[in-house]
């Protein structure tokens, strides 16, 4: 698959995941044919009343991800947290161009670039991004319990 095709698939997947998170659904994108659906999902995501984007930065090879993801799954399975939408950025391929393109497509590119400007991309974390200002207002790590993750997200969504 060409790099531009991989980036297109990554962007389409990210947009569908963001829109699904806003609606409480779980959706997987498995092929470029879902691009039209992803474009429609962008419209839904823009309509979201989310104040905070809880951005999971993950990779298949990341050991910290294997600890934080199950905790985040518990949070996502619970009652929706008012003002918070969940978004996943996948860095498995270690392709910074595609990673940042996906962040841009989700509307959090500037914040994500700022977070990783000094030391590069860090996986296994959840960044809480203020949607209006683009500021990172929280950095959640694997040491937190699912209850602590939910409480931090809830506090950020209500602030």
One Martini backbone bead per residue (centre of mass of N, CA, C, O) as a GRO file, in nm:
protein
  159
    1UNK     BB    1   0.098   0.035   0.022
    2UNK     BB    2   0.079   0.354  -0.002
    3UNK     BB    3   0.140   0.619   0.198
    4UNK     BB    4  -0.116   0.782   0.111
    5UNK     BB    5  -0.313   0.547   0.173
    6UNK     BB    6  -0.250   0.514   0.469
    7UNK     BB    7  -0.327   0.800   0.552
    8UNK     BB    8  -0.621   0.786   0.458
    9UNK     BB    9  -0.705   0.555   0.642
   10UNK     BB   10  -0.625   0.685   0.909
   11UNK     BB   11  -0.813   0.928   0.887
   12UNK     BB   12  -1.078   0.778   0.852
   13UNK     BB   13  -1.061   0.621   1.116
   14UNK     BB   14  -1.047   0.860   1.311
   15UNK     BB   15  -1.314   0.996   1.238
   16UNK     BB   16  -1.497   0.757   1.310
   17UNK     BB   17  -1.409   0.729   1.603
   18UNK     BB   18  -1.491   1.010   1.696
   19UNK     BB   19  -1.790   0.994   1.618
   20UNK     BB   20  -1.854   0.741   1.783
   21UNK     BB   21  -1.780   0.857   2.058
   22UNK     BB   22  -1.999   1.081   2.052
   23UNK     BB   23  -2.238   0.846   2.015
   24UNK     BB   24  -2.139   0.563   2.167
   25UNK     BB   25  -1.992   0.413   1.953
   26UNK     BB   26  -1.842   0.130   1.782
   27UNK     BB   27  -1.582   0.159   1.529
   28UNK     BB   28  -1.453   0.002   1.240
   29UNK     BB   29  -1.182   0.035   1.011
   30UNK     BB   30  -1.090  -0.166   0.706
   31UNK     BB   31  -1.125   0.048   0.459
   32UNK     BB   32  -1.133   0.286   0.204
   33UNK     BB   33  -1.452   0.261   0.159
   34UNK     BB   34  -1.511   0.444   0.432
   35UNK     BB   35  -1.473   0.745   0.356
   36UNK     BB   36  -1.762   0.849   0.324
   37UNK     BB   37  -1.839   0.789   0.615
   38UNK     BB   38  -1.622   0.968   0.740
   39UNK     BB   39  -1.718   1.237   0.620
   40UNK     BB   40  -1.993   1.227   0.762
   41UNK     BB   41  -1.872   1.218   1.053
   42UNK     BB   42  -1.759   1.501   1.066
   43UNK     BB   43  -2.027   1.645   1.094
   44UNK     BB   44  -2.102   1.513   1.364
   45UNK     BB   45  -1.850   1.604   1.526
   46UNK     BB   46  -1.900   1.913   1.500
   47UNK     BB   47  -2.182   1.892   1.665
   48UNK     BB   48  -2.051   1.851   1.909
   49UNK     BB   49  -2.035   1.927   2.275
   50UNK     BB   50  -1.741   1.907   2.310
   51UNK     BB   51  -1.475   2.022   2.522
   52UNK     BB   52  -1.325   1.742   2.537
   53UNK     BB   53  -1.039   1.559   2.426
   54UNK     BB   54  -0.973   1.218   2.460
   55UNK     BB   55  -0.639   1.124   2.381
   56UNK     BB   56  -0.528   0.833   2.258
   57UNK     BB   57  -0.193   0.711   2.262
   58UNK     BB   58  -0.105   0.443   2.042
   59UNK     BB   59   0.031   0.093   2.028
   60UNK     BB   60   0.092  -0.235   1.976
   61UNK     BB   61   0.401  -0.221   2.116
   62UNK     BB   62   0.281  -0.098   2.382
   63UNK     BB   63   0.295  -0.153   2.721
   64UNK     BB   64   0.124   0.083   2.840
   65UNK     BB   65  -0.130   0.024   2.669
   66UNK     BB   66  -0.196  -0.253   2.811
   67UNK     BB   67  -0.285  -0.089   3.071
   68UNK     BB   68  -0.475   0.161   2.984
   69UNK     BB   69  -0.693   0.047   2.789
   70UNK     BB   70  -0.875  -0.119   2.985
   71UNK     BB   71  -0.946   0.128   3.157
   72UNK     BB   72  -1.073   0.292   2.924
   73UNK     BB   73  -1.292   0.086   2.855
   74UNK     BB   74  -1.446   0.124   3.119
   75UNK     BB   75  -1.511   0.421   3.078
   76UNK     BB   76  -1.659   0.389   2.799
   77UNK     BB   77  -1.880   0.180   2.917
   78UNK     BB   78  -1.990   0.387   3.063
   79UNK     BB   79  -2.101   0.667   3.126
   80UNK     BB   80  -2.115   0.945   2.987
   81UNK     BB   81  -1.905   1.224   2.963
   82UNK     BB   82  -1.955   1.534   3.000
   83UNK     BB   83  -1.779   1.700   2.737
   84UNK     BB   84  -1.662   1.413   2.627
   85UNK     BB   85  -1.438   1.287   2.386
   86UNK     BB   86  -1.320   1.010   2.207
   87UNK     BB   87  -0.975   0.944   2.098
   88UNK     BB   88  -0.761   0.780   1.851
   89UNK     BB   89  -0.405   0.748   1.821
   90UNK     BB   90  -0.200   0.572   1.589
   91UNK     BB   91   0.164   0.456   1.623
   92UNK     BB   92   0.254   0.176   1.510
   93UNK     BB   93   0.415   0.276   1.234
   94UNK     BB   94   0.589   0.535   1.296
   95UNK     BB   95   0.417   0.769   1.138
   96UNK     BB   96   0.420   1.099   1.169
   97UNK     BB   97   0.261   1.206   0.930
   98UNK     BB   98   0.002   1.035   0.977
   99UNK     BB   99  -0.043   1.109   1.270
  100UNK     BB  100  -0.074   1.423   1.226
  101UNK     BB  101  -0.298   1.404   1.016
  102UNK     BB  102  -0.503   1.277   1.209
  103UNK     BB  103  -0.500   1.508   1.414
  104UNK     BB  104  -0.593   1.725   1.218
  105UNK     BB  105  -0.865   1.589   1.136
  106UNK     BB  106  -0.961   1.608   1.453
  107UNK     BB  107  -0.852   1.903   1.570
  108UNK     BB  108  -0.549   1.829   1.742
  109UNK     BB  109  -0.269   1.893   1.612
  110UNK     BB  110  -0.142   2.128   1.771
  111UNK     BB  111  -0.146   1.993   2.049
  112UNK     BB  112   0.016   1.738   1.973
  113UNK     BB  113   0.269   1.877   1.873
  114UNK     BB  114   0.329   2.024   2.140
  115UNK     BB  115   0.357   1.766   2.322
  116UNK     BB  116   0.598   1.639   2.106
  117UNK     BB  117   0.831   1.843   2.029
  118UNK     BB  118   1.075   1.758   2.218
  119UNK     BB  119   1.047   1.404   2.246
  120UNK     BB  120   0.819   1.300   2.100
  121UNK     BB  121   0.631   1.033   2.073
  122UNK     BB  122   0.392   0.920   2.315
  123UNK     BB  123   0.278   0.631   2.452
  124UNK     BB  124   0.024   0.551   2.683
  125UNK     BB  125  -0.175   0.805   2.662
  126UNK     BB  126  -0.391   1.074   2.788
  127UNK     BB  127  -0.509   1.356   2.630
  128UNK     BB  128  -0.640   1.668   2.731
  129UNK     BB  129  -0.837   1.862   2.507
  130UNK     BB  130  -0.919   2.178   2.441
  131UNK     BB  131  -1.119   2.256   2.184
  132UNK     BB  132  -1.115   2.573   2.179
  133UNK     BB  133  -0.787   2.622   2.244
  134UNK     BB  134  -0.582   2.356   2.227
  135UNK     BB  135  -0.523   2.274   2.509
  136UNK     BB  136  -0.353   2.106   2.750
  137UNK     BB  137  -0.529   1.976   3.058
  138UNK     BB  138  -0.414   1.671   3.034
  139UNK     BB  139  -0.214   1.379   3.173
  140UNK     BB  140  -0.269   1.041   3.135
  141UNK     BB  141  -0.177   0.747   3.310
  142UNK     BB  142  -0.129   0.407   3.396
  143UNK     BB  143  -0.148   0.456   3.719
  144UNK     BB  144  -0.437   0.492   3.677
  145UNK     BB  145  -0.746   0.440   3.733
  146UNK     BB  146  -1.054   0.429   3.603
  147UNK     BB  147  -1.169   0.628   3.813
  148UNK     BB  148  -0.948   0.847   3.772
  149UNK     BB  149  -0.993   0.893   3.477
  150UNK     BB  150  -1.292   0.978   3.495
  151UNK     BB  151  -1.251   1.216   3.694
  152UNK     BB  152  -1.061   1.384   3.512
  153UNK     BB  153  -1.257   1.410   3.276
  154UNK     BB  154  -1.494   1.535   3.428
  155UNK     BB  155  -1.346   1.787   3.531
  156UNK     BB  156  -1.271   1.895   3.248
  157UNK     BB  157  -1.571   1.904   3.134
  158UNK     BB  158  -1.666   2.116   3.376
  159UNK     BB  159  -1.452   2.367   3.360
   0.00000   0.00000   0.00000
